[in-house]
Amino acid sequence: MKRIAIIGGGISGLAAAFELEEQRRAGVELEYTLYESSPRLGGVLRTEKIDGCVVEAGPDSFVTEKPWASDLCHRLGIGDQLIGSNDSHRKTYILTRGRLVEMPDGLMFMVPTKILPTGLSALFSWKTKLRMTRELFHPPRAVDRDESVADFVQRHYGREMVDRLADPLLSGVYGGESATLSVRAVLPRFAEMERTHGSLGRAMFAARKKMGKGPRQSAPALFTSLKDGMQQLAESVRARLSADSLLTNATVQAIQPEAGGWVVSAGMQSDHFGAVLLALPGLAAANVLRLTSSRLADELAAVEYSSSITVGIGYDRDVRHSLPPGFGFLVPRSEGKRLLAATFMHNKFPHRAPEDRALLRCFFAGRNAEQVWSLSDDQIVGIVRNELQQIIGLRAEPLFARVYKWKSAMAQYSVGHLERLERIERLRQQLPGLALAGNAYRGIGVPDCVRSGRDAAKLALQS
Ligand SMILES: Cc1cc2nc3c(=O)[nH]c(=O)nc-3n(C[C@H](O)[C@H](O)[C@H](O)COP(=O)(O)OP(=O)(O)OC[C@H]3O[C@@H](n4cnc5c(N)ncnc54)[C@H](O)[C@@H]3O)c2cc1C
């Protein structure tokens, strides 16, 4: 009977446990134990129901294009609970010199695919618009080394595009800054487009033309979530696992190879397993591996993380009707605010707030989160209210406000990340029976974490 330990009960570890449970039910002789240091499973997937509103403390949804989280929901039998974003109301604003400017239609990340809306938009100066036109003539380019997203975008569209669009968009996803994030790890498709087409604009037009030739299908919603919130995914996995396999309040201090397997030490207990799957953030994985391989531990610890704060804030019907239409706004760092983004959750998804409520989700990350980290929740809510007043003129008294702090939870794939992953993989292969999953490696989004857990479970089983 193969015994496998999973360390970490976030969505990566839960997806791994689900995979093993399915194999067990299919007749494979195996046993698994999941160790989670906190009292609850789900990691950063946490949802609260407040005043009829579904308030997400961590992720609010995932990108529909990446299928692994939706697939997991279907396998769990909760496919009917999936909800798509209300894309017909999708409008996002960028704070530009103190006022909200709508992102023009047809922008694919920062690549314009519709000439008229971009040409008429107040988001960009004429200089940037001219660069967009010139960009169409960039020849294919073989780049032999990684670079930052900021350098890459600047080469194509200039500095203004970095400040107004690339940086705020990446802050919203990674909580990081385009000056340090790796273009190859974070925007691999764009790096490839540059290699094959040179111009990103031309590459997009070519891709659209190709798509246009196929049978017309209605586009799926851009984002997907669950009716009762993202925690529903974690809870549904937990319900499928055998309760005896789940250890909460169980912090693993170390894992060490011994007698053809691994010894896992948690508190005063040690247990022996054939394989160990670490589903932990980089630094936590490094800490438990330190005694076994200091080189692997150093590489894992070098994957940087940023901290983030979300604030769920509820208002009444009048506020709901007074807000600008759309999904919310992003704030470039150059605007000098502490908030990086606010999402109008009641517009973005159905089932998020009753008709007579407005639900906003406000977001701080990286340097901006560090600046307010040590303040009390009331003080942080005070900053949110003050900046909402400055940005959208919102003065009303909230019905409720909740602050959620996430210390070093979002991985930052800095320049050279893919080379680091190769070194990590070589070192891991020297430790038979060790598998790695989580957001430190090939994607920080929920679907990527689900895929990484599933694949690591298969690897642990084969080892
Ligand atoms: C505020 C925020 C918003 C986000 N928004 C989105 C979004 O909208 N869409 C999206 O797709 N992604 C989003 N993400 C990213 C995504 O949610 C995460 O990358 C993903 O959920 C991480 O899952 P995980 O299981 O790898 O890690 P975690 O959720 O961090 O879980 C790791 C678990 O390991 C446990 N642990 C740590 N050390 C030990 C130990 N020594 N022993 C035992 N257990 C231990 C921890 O307690 C934790 O439960 C967001 C992340 C954050 C923080």
The ligand as an SDF file (V2000), in Angstrom:
LIG
                    3D

 53 58  0  0  0  0  0  0  0  0999 V2000
   -5.8630   38.3290   -2.1310 C   0  0  0  0  0  0  0  0  0  0  0  0
   -5.6830   37.3460   -3.2520 C   0  0  0  0  0  0  0  0  0  0  0  0
   -6.4890   37.4400   -4.3810 C   0  0  0  0  0  0  0  0  0  0  0  0
   -6.3510   36.5130   -5.4130 C   0  0  0  0  0  0  0  0  0  0  0  0
   -7.1880   36.5990   -6.4790 N   0  0  0  0  0  0  0  0  0  0  0  0
   -7.1760   35.6200   -7.4110 C   0  0  0  0  0  0  0  0  0  0  0  0
   -8.2070   35.5640   -8.3960 C   0  0  0  0  0  0  0  0  0  0  0  0
   -9.1260   36.3850   -8.4190 O   0  0  0  0  0  0  0  0  0  0  0  0
   -8.1650   34.5500   -9.2980 N   0  0  0  0  0  0  0  0  0  0  0  0
   -7.1970   33.5770   -9.2750 C   0  0  0  0  0  0  0  0  0  0  0  0
   -7.2220   32.6660  -10.1140 O   0  0  0  0  0  0  0  0  0  0  0  0
   -6.2250   33.5980   -8.3310 N   0  0  0  0  0  0  0  0  0  0  0  0
   -6.2040   34.5810   -7.3950 C   0  0  0  0  0  0  0  0  0  0  0  0
   -5.2610   34.5840   -6.4110 N   0  0  0  0  0  0  0  0  0  0  0  0
   -4.2000   33.5640   -6.4320 C   0  0  0  0  0  0  0  0  0  0  0  0
   -4.6600   32.2030   -5.9450 C   0  0  0  0  0  0  0  0  0  0  0  0
   -5.7840   32.3310   -5.1160 O   0  0  0  0  0  0  0  0  0  0  0  0
   -3.5450   31.5020   -5.1570 C   0  0  0  0  0  0  0  0  0  0  0  0
   -2.3370   31.5090   -5.9020 O   0  0  0  0  0  0  0  0  0  0  0  0
   -3.9180   30.0480   -4.8440 C   0  0  0  0  0  0  0  0  0  0  0  0
   -5.1860   29.9570   -4.2430 O   0  0  0  0  0  0  0  0  0  0  0  0
   -2.8320   29.4370   -3.9450 C   0  0  0  0  0  0  0  0  0  0  0  0
   -3.2220   28.1630   -3.5230 O   0  0  0  0  0  0  0  0  0  0  0  0
   -2.1700   27.2100   -2.7970 P   0  0  0  0  0  0  0  0  0  0  0  0
   -2.8830   26.0250   -2.3210 O   0  0  0  0  0  0  0  0  0  0  0  0
   -1.0070   26.9640   -3.7070 O   0  0  0  0  0  0  0  0  0  0  0  0
   -1.5870   28.0910   -1.6070 O   0  0  0  0  0  0  0  0  0  0  0  0
   -2.3010   28.6010   -0.2720 P   0  0  0  0  0  0  0  0  0  0  0  0
   -3.7130   28.9280   -0.5010 O   0  0  0  0  0  0  0  0  0  0  0  0
   -1.3840   29.6680    0.2530 O   0  0  0  0  0  0  0  0  0  0  0  0
   -2.2560   27.3380    0.6860 O   0  0  0  0  0  0  0  0  0  0  0  0
   -1.0990   26.8770    1.2990 C   0  0  0  0  0  0  0  0  0  0  0  0
   -1.5250   26.2100    2.5970 C   0  0  0  0  0  0  0  0  0  0  0  0
   -0.3800   25.6420    3.2240 O   0  0  0  0  0  0  0  0  0  0  0  0
   -0.5120   25.7950    4.6370 C   0  0  0  0  0  0  0  0  0  0  0  0
    0.8210   25.6700    5.2160 N   0  0  0  0  0  0  0  0  0  0  0  0
    1.8560   26.5600    5.1590 C   0  0  0  0  0  0  0  0  0  0  0  0
    2.9420   26.0560    5.7940 N   0  0  0  0  0  0  0  0  0  0  0  0
    2.5890   24.8240    6.2560 C   0  0  0  0  0  0  0  0  0  0  0  0
    3.2910   23.8060    6.9730 C   0  0  0  0  0  0  0  0  0  0  0  0
    4.5780   23.9710    7.3290 N   0  0  0  0  0  0  0  0  0  0  0  0
    2.6280   22.6670    7.3050 N   0  0  0  0  0  0  0  0  0  0  0  0
    1.3290   22.4780    6.9340 C   0  0  0  0  0  0  0  0  0  0  0  0
    0.6210   23.4200    6.2350 N   0  0  0  0  0  0  0  0  0  0  0  0
    1.2530   24.5640    5.9050 C   0  0  0  0  0  0  0  0  0  0  0  0
   -1.1430   27.1620    4.7720 C   0  0  0  0  0  0  0  0  0  0  0  0
   -1.7830   27.3240    6.0240 O   0  0  0  0  0  0  0  0  0  0  0  0
   -2.1170   27.1840    3.6070 C   0  0  0  0  0  0  0  0  0  0  0  0
   -3.4090   26.7370    3.9750 O   0  0  0  0  0  0  0  0  0  0  0  0
   -5.3700   35.4860   -5.3390 C   0  0  0  0  0  0  0  0  0  0  0  0
   -4.5460   35.3950   -4.2120 C   0  0  0  0  0  0  0  0  0  0  0  0
   -4.7030   36.3010   -3.1660 C   0  0  0  0  0  0  0  0  0  0  0  0
   -3.8510   36.1910   -1.9450 C   0  0  0  0  0  0  0  0  0  0  0  0
  1  2  1  0
  2  3  1  0
  2 52  2  0
  3  4  2  0
  4  5  1  0
  4 50  1  0
  5  6  2  0
  6  7  1  0
  6 13  1  0
  7  8  2  0
  7  9  1  0
  9 10  1  0
 10 11  2  0
 10 12  1  0
 12 13  2  0
 13 14  1  0
 14 15  1  0
 14 50  1  0
 15 16  1  0
 16 17  1  0
 16 18  1  0
 18 19  1  0
 18 20  1  0
 20 21  1  0
 20 22  1  0
 22 23  1  0
 23 24  1  0
 24 25  2  0
 24 26  1  0
 24 27  1  0
 27 28  1  0
 28 29  2  0
 28 30  1  0
 28 31  1  0
 31 32  1  0
 32 33  1  0
 33 34  1  0
 33 48  1  0
 34 35  1  0
 35 36  1  0
 35 46  1  0
 36 37  1  0
 36 45  1  0
 37 38  2  0
 38 39  1  0
 39 40  1  0
 39 45  2  0
 40 41  1  0
 40 42  2  0
 42 43  1  0
 43 44  2  0
 44 45  1  0
 46 47  1  0
 46 48  1  0
 48 49  1  0
 50 51  2  0
 51 52  1  0
 52 53  1  0
M  END
$$$$
